[in-house]
């Protein structure tokens, strides 16, 4: 199992994607301008009480991540956004939940077959799409 989140802490990994393997407790970082991350069998997780405090004005701290069964690191621009894919986002200063950006619906704790990064954005692949990444 993996936890993926955007790293906002100061230092060498600022503004990179953080991937934590929960079984080995190892952490790696991915530069969003150089690579994409595909996350399979993914769930959008949030700590509601912490997110609510941040929404009400507290300083930001880790309170949301994507939990997934597998990750695949790909070259930038390998995966393209299709017409039926949609952007998802989390910013507790604006909303204490994960939301989809086209209608603002709350999607915290929702599960998806495939979520991928595109620079610093996240996209859900429409369930009707076929995705094969056999060459990576």
N, C-alpha and C positions, 0 to 999 in steps of 0.2 A: 504494500500500500504506500502511496505517496501523498504528500501535502505540497501544493504549489501555491505560492503567493507572490505578490510584488513587494520587493524589499525596499523600504523607505528609510532605513537606518543609515546614518552617516557612515562614511568609510568607503573602502574599495568596491563594495558591492551595491552601493546606492543606485537605485533605479534599475535594478536587474531583477529578473525572475529568480526566485529561490525555490529549489526542489529539494524536499527532505524525504528520504527513504525512511519510513517509520519502523521498518524491520531491522535495518542496520544502523539507524540513527546517523547516517551520513547526509551531508548537505552539499549541494552544488549550486552554482549560479550560472544563469544564461543571459547574455547580453541581448536585449530585444531587437537591436538593430542588426545583429549578425545571425540570429537563429530564431526559429519558431519552435513552439512546444505543442505537441499533440497529446491530449490527455484522454485516455479511454476509460469508459465506465466511471464517469466523474459525477460527484455530488458537490453542490455549492453549500459550504458550511459557514456559519456565523455564530459568534457568541453574542446573543441578544442584549444582555445587560451591559457589556462593554461597548457595543455599538451604539446603544441608546445614550450612554454617558458622553461619548464622542459627539453624537448628534446634538446633544444639549450644550456642547461647548468645551468639554474636556480635551486635553491633548490627545493626539492620535497615538494608538498603540495597536499591536496585532490583535485583530478580532475577526478576521475572515480569511478563508482559504478555499482551495479546491482540493477535495480528497478524491483520489483516483486509483484505479487498479494498476495502470501502466502509463508510462510517459515515453515519448519518443522525441528526441531533439533533431530538428531538421534544419537545412539551410534556410535563410531568410527568403521569403516570397515563394517557398515551395508549395504551400497551401494557399489557394486563392479563395476569397469570399465570393460565394455564389448568391444568386438572387434570393433563395429561400433561407440562407443562413442569417442569423441575427446576432447583433452585438449585445453583450451583457456587461454589467458594470457594478462596481461596489465602491462607494465613497460615503463613509458614515457621516461626514459633515453635511451631506445633502440628504441622505436617506440611510437609515440603520439596517437596511436589507439589501440583498442582491436584487437587482432589477434588470428587466430587459429594456433596452434603450428605445425601442420603437413605440412602446405604449406604456412604459413605466410599471408594468405588472411586477409584483413581488414574486421572486423565484427562489428565495432562500430554501435550502434543503431539497431542491429539485434535482433529479438525476438525469444525466444525458449520456448517450453513447460516445460522443466525441465533442470535445471543446478544444479549440486551438488558439494560440496567440498570434497576433499580427501586430508586430512592434509592441506597444504597450496596451493594446486592446485585446479583448477576449471575444470569441465568436463560438456560437453553438451551431454545429452542422445539422441541417434539417435531417430528420430521421429517415426520410425517403432516399437520401443520397447514399451511394456506395463509396466507401473509402478503402482503398488498398494501398498499403505502404510497404509492399514486399521488397522494394529495392533499397530500403534503409534499415 
